[in-house]
Amino acid sequence: MSAPIRRETFLRSPAKGTAVMGYAFYTAKRGGAMMSIEQRWSRSDTVDAAYHRYSSDHGRTWAEPVPRITGEKRPEGMLRRHPWGGWVDPRTGRFLEFWLEGTLPTDDPLEGLRQWRIYYTASKGGDPRRTGPVRQVIHKGAEFNPMHPLPGVFTGKNCAMLGDHTTRPIAMKDGRILLPIDITPLAPDGRLYNPGGGYTYHDVAVLHGRWRGSDELEWEMSSVVRGDPARTTRGLSEPTIAPLDGNRLMLVMRGSNDRRPELPSYRWVSFSDDGGRTWTEAQPWTYADGAPLFSPSSCSQLLAHSNGRLYWLGNIAPENPKGNRPRYPFIIGEVDRRHGGLMRDSVRVVDTLQPGEDPVLTLSNFFAREDRQTREVCVHMTRLFARNEGWEGDAMIYRVRV
């Protein structure tokens, strides 16, 4: 019998009409030093306020919150920042913190599809309060610059962006850091490409970073993974990456049947046999036995555990979803590291809609990590009710024994 899953309140919502999301990250290779990011939301894709906190005891206690600026009015519009969180490079011990930043002319979140840029800092000695200079992610080569940061990306026309907090880097044995990203592609006429007719449209790629000095990375981009708009109307987005047996890599990506609910709503998967430089054509992700797996349009995460197993966390639907919904139940299951399929018998429900609750419940927008003391999988996730009259929800932490 599986051990029970414990649910605790991590951060409470400060007021009605505001949802709080909270995540915690280790900041050093060893020990219990952590950083937490609190985000307050009242509408989609906008962080109203953010706070950082620090812990030295694996998140058992926290120092007082420190405000982080997420919006500034400027003559050209509203500068918005989306804190993404941090990751420790296991080879160097450096703590990388990433975020998105862009100036939105009318403060419409969709304007970010043309404006977002990816920034990062590298901390010294694993202390995120002792950071190096702020740097933008820019491809190596003389043709690239802040307004043309990556192949096919031109700020003001389209963008490259990080997915949700589940879009995590991984470290390669040769020292490279692989960071999956979304790209809003351009049509031949220079406008945003949206052949599927959904709310938005994205491609996926993987950035390869190599250290150049103590606080800067040199970046190169992989081949682009594109969805078939006749099968996934919003393309592919929010990729999560992990290694499989035999030096193979896999990407699991969000798809959608937005505006075409008759289409099956799948996760999509792509593989690489050359260290993440080129990727196979995306195909529907399935259970390990080949049976189809229905999933709404939402983020997901692959998590490699110290027990040698690979887990996937996200939403699975018992029948074909419609676009983003329903975003429950939320599950954890083991991935077959030989072939990359989800092992059906391993699937466990972490949380789902309870009797009497509003079906608008969203169990997504999460981040999972391993607790270094207990080896539990800790899932940071808000029980979000995104109602028209205002967002509501406390940030929870779920402790899953594996």
PEHU-V618233 format. One record per pair of residues at least 12 apart in sequence whose ideal C-beta (glycine too) atoms are under 8 Angstrom apart, sorted by the first residue. I is the first residue (numbers start at 1). GAP is how many residues later the second one is. Records with the same first field share a line. If there is no record, write none. Layout:
I = GAP, GAP
This chain:
2 = 346, 399
3 = 398
5 = 343, 345, 346, 393, 394, 395, 396
6 = 392, 393
7 = 344, 389, 390, 391, 392
8 = 388, 389, 390, 391
9 = 385, 386, 387, 388
10 = 12, 14, 370, 384, 385, 386, 387
11 = 27, 383, 384
12 = 382, 383
13 = 379, 380, 381
14 = 26
16 = 374, 376
17 = 25, 372, 373, 374, 375
18 = 22, 23, 24, 30, 372, 373, 374
19 = 21, 22, 23, 363, 365, 366, 367, 372, 373, 374
20 = 18, 19, 20, 21, 362, 373, 374, 375
21 = 17, 18, 19, 20, 344, 359, 361, 363, 374
22 = 14, 15, 16, 17, 358, 360, 373
23 = 13, 14, 62, 142, 344, 357
24 = 12, 13, 31, 35, 345, 354, 356
25 = 12, 60, 61, 62, 63, 344
26 = 62, 343, 346
27 = 59, 61, 68, 96, 99, 100, 101
28 = 60, 65, 67, 97, 98, 99
29 = 59, 61, 64, 97
31 = 25, 341
32 = 23, 24, 25, 26, 27, 28, 340, 341
33 = 21, 22, 23, 93, 94
34 = 20, 21, 22, 24, 25
35 = 17, 18, 19, 20, 50, 51, 62, 93
36 = 16, 17, 18, 19, 23, 26
37 = 13, 14, 15, 46, 48
38 = 12, 13, 14, 15, 27, 357
39 = 31, 44
41 = 350
42 = 348, 349
43 = 66, 348
44 = 65, 342
45 = 64, 67
46 = 34, 63
47 = 23, 24, 33, 34, 35, 36
48 = 22, 23
49 = 18, 21
50 = 17, 18, 20, 31, 33
51 = 14, 15, 16, 17
52 = 13, 14, 16, 76
53 = 12, 13
54 = 74, 75
58 = 313, 314, 315
68 = 13, 15
69 = 12
70 = 12, 13
74 = 29
76 = 27, 29
77 = 26, 27, 28, 29, 30, 34
78 = 25, 26, 29
79 = 22, 23, 24, 25
80 = 21, 22, 23, 24, 27, 32
81 = 18, 19, 20
82 = 17, 18, 19, 34
83 = 16
84 = 13, 14, 15, 16, 78, 81
85 = 12, 13, 80, 282
86 = 12, 42
87 = 81, 82
88 = 38
89 = 82, 88
90 = 81
91 = 80, 84
92 = 119
93 = 32, 33
94 = 28, 29, 30, 32, 117, 120, 121
95 = 27, 28, 31, 32, 33
96 = 24, 25, 26, 27, 73, 81
97 = 23, 24, 26, 31, 34
98 = 20, 21, 22, 64, 81
99 = 19, 20, 21
100 = 12, 16, 17, 18, 19, 61, 62
101 = 15, 16, 18
102 = 13, 14, 15, 57
103 = 12
110 = 90
112 = 47, 49
113 = 45, 46, 71, 79, 87
114 = 41, 42, 43, 44, 45, 70, 78
115 = 40, 41, 44
116 = 43, 44, 45
117 = 19, 20, 29, 32, 38, 42, 43
118 = 18, 19, 31, 42, 43, 44, 63
119 = 15, 16, 17, 18
120 = 14, 15, 17, 97
121 = 12, 13, 14, 94
122 = 92, 93, 94, 95
124 = 90, 91
131 = 84
132 = 82, 83, 84
133 = 82
135 = 80, 81, 82
136 = 13
137 = 12, 13, 23, 70, 80, 82
138 = 12, 81
139 = 12, 80, 81, 82
140 = 78, 79, 80
150 = 33, 55, 57, 69, 71
151 = 70
152 = 31, 33, 34, 72
153 = 30
154 = 32
157 = 29, 33, 34, 35
158 = 25, 26, 27, 28, 34
159 = 24, 25
160 = 21, 22, 23, 24, 45
161 = 20, 21, 22, 23
162 = 17, 19, 20
163 = 17, 18, 19, 74, 75, 76, 77, 91, 136
164 = 74, 135, 200, 201, 202
165 = 134, 200, 201, 202, 215
166 = 72, 74, 133, 134, 135, 147, 200, 201, 202
167 = 12, 13, 14, 71, 72, 73, 132
168 = 72, 73, 133
169 = 40, 72
170 = 71, 72, 73, 134
172 = 103, 104
174 = 101
175 = 35, 36
176 = 32, 33, 34, 99, 100
177 = 31, 32, 33, 40
178 = 28, 29, 30, 31, 63, 71, 98
179 = 27, 28, 30
180 = 24, 25, 26, 27, 59, 60, 61, 71
181 = 23, 24, 25, 26, 58
182 = 20, 21, 22, 55, 56, 57
183 = 19, 20, 21, 22, 41
184 = 16, 17, 18, 19
185 = 16, 17, 18, 41, 50
195 = 34
196 = 31, 33, 34, 36, 37, 38, 39, 60, 62, 63, 64
197 = 32, 36, 62, 63
198 = 35, 36, 58, 60, 61, 125
199 = 35, 59
200 = 34, 37
201 = 28, 33, 34
202 = 32, 33, 34, 35
203 = 21, 22, 23, 24, 32, 33
204 = 20, 21, 22, 32, 33, 35, 47, 49, 66
205 = 16, 17, 18, 19, 20
206 = 15, 16, 33, 35, 45, 66, 70, 73
207 = 12, 13, 14, 15
208 = 12, 13, 14, 68, 69
222 = 50, 54, 55, 56, 57
223 = 54, 55, 56
225 = 14, 26, 28, 45, 54, 57
226 = 56
227 = 26, 28, 41, 55
228 = 54
231 = 24, 32
232 = 23, 24, 25, 31, 34, 36
233 = 23, 24, 25, 26, 27, 30
234 = 21, 22, 24, 63
235 = 20
236 = 17, 18, 19, 32, 46
237 = 16, 17
238 = 15, 16, 61, 62
239 = 12, 13, 14, 15
240 = 12, 13, 59, 60, 61, 62
241 = 35, 61
242 = 60, 61, 62, 68, 93
243 = 61
244 = 27, 66, 93, 94, 95, 96
245 = 92, 93
247 = 26, 28
248 = 23, 24, 25, 92
249 = 22, 23, 26, 27
250 = 19, 20, 21, 22, 52, 90
251 = 18, 19, 20, 21, 28
252 = 15, 16, 17, 33, 48, 50, 60
253 = 14, 15, 16, 17, 29
254 = 13, 14, 43, 44, 45, 46
255 = 12, 13, 42
256 = 41, 67, 68
257 = 40, 63, 64, 65, 66
258 = 39, 65, 66
259 = 64
261 = 59, 61, 62
264 = 20, 28, 30, 56
265 = 29, 30, 31, 32, 52, 55, 56, 57, 58
266 = 18, 19, 26, 27, 28, 29
267 = 17, 18, 26, 28, 33, 47
268 = 14, 15, 16, 17
269 = 13, 14, 15, 16, 71
270 = 12, 13
271 = 69
285 = 55, 56, 57
286 = 55, 56
287 = 54, 55, 56, 57
288 = 48, 51, 53, 54, 55, 56
289 = 52, 55
290 = 51
291 = 53
293 = 23, 49
294 = 22, 23, 24, 25, 26, 27
295 = 19, 20, 21, 22, 26
296 = 19, 21, 25, 26, 27, 28, 29, 30, 31
297 = 24, 26, 27
298 = 16, 17, 26, 29, 66
299 = 15, 65, 66, 67
300 = 12, 13, 14, 15
301 = 12, 13, 65, 66, 67
302 = 33
303 = 65, 66, 67, 74
305 = 65, 70, 72, 97
306 = 64, 69
307 = 68, 95
309 = 25, 28, 93
310 = 24, 25, 27
311 = 21, 22, 23, 24, 57, 66, 91
312 = 20, 21, 22, 23, 30
313 = 17, 18, 19, 37, 53, 55, 64, 66
314 = 16, 17, 50
315 = 12, 13, 14, 15, 16, 48, 49
316 = 13, 15, 31
326 = 27, 33, 35
327 = 34, 35, 36, 37
328 = 23, 24, 25, 33, 34, 35
329 = 20, 21, 22, 23, 24, 34
330 = 19, 20, 21, 22, 33, 34, 36, 49, 51
331 = 16, 17, 18, 19
332 = 15, 16, 18, 45, 47, 68, 70
333 = 13, 14, 15
334 = 12
348 = 52
350 = 13, 29, 48, 50
351 = 12, 30, 32, 47
358 = 27, 29
360 = 25, 26, 27
361 = 22, 23, 24
362 = 20, 22, 23, 24
363 = 18, 20, 21
364 = 17, 20
365 = 16, 17, 19
366 = 13, 14, 15, 16
367 = 12, 13, 14
368 = 12
371 = 28
374 = 25
375 = 27
376 = 23, 24, 25, 26
377 = 22, 23, 24, 25
378 = 19, 20, 21, 22
379 = 18, 19, 21
380 = 15, 16, 17
381 = 14, 15, 16, 17
382 = 12, 13, 14
383 = 13
